[in-house]
């Protein structure tokens, strides 16, 4: 019985991963059980032994994406600038380099296909990311290290927006961004120069 459950869990994971690939490459219009089944090497009818409907498949795909996004604990360094840097670099590498997950991380496509549960999950992801960035920036402001007259709340959106450019560029390139590490370095150093008062 345990072995059968393990095989079922593995198959569910394979189906969820295949669904992510199909949606990333073909969009929601191309997201069919036939397309997913072909990637896994099963019949489309077999999918419904593991999932009750397509919405449940997308929710499982979002769970897989969440596992990747939050697999490592958020940085916990005492220096908020260092915490923010580690977070930024990690997210930028994921968004700019990972296929197909990076391009779907903040996409409305998955949330739309998964219904209200998917929309709630996407809101939760965004809130967790924004809260972390906001806490780093607020701490920098409290320490007097944020540039004068800059507000942490508005700056949080700037950091998030810069991260999203890695996702957009990744979608347009349709491959891992060339010189990704260099792009991340340049983006972080520019962002740090804008945010952190070094005097």
ABEGO torsion letter per residue (X at the ends): XAAAAAAAAAAAAAAAAAAAAAAAAAEAAABBAAAAAAAAGBBAAAAAAABABAAAAAAAAAAAAAAAAAABBBBABABAAAAAAAAAAAAAAAAAABOAAAAAAABAAAAAAAEAAAAAAAAAAAAAAAAAAAAAAAAAAAAGABBBGBBAAAAAAAAAAAAAAAAAAAAAAGBBBBGAAAAAAAAAAAAAAAABBAX
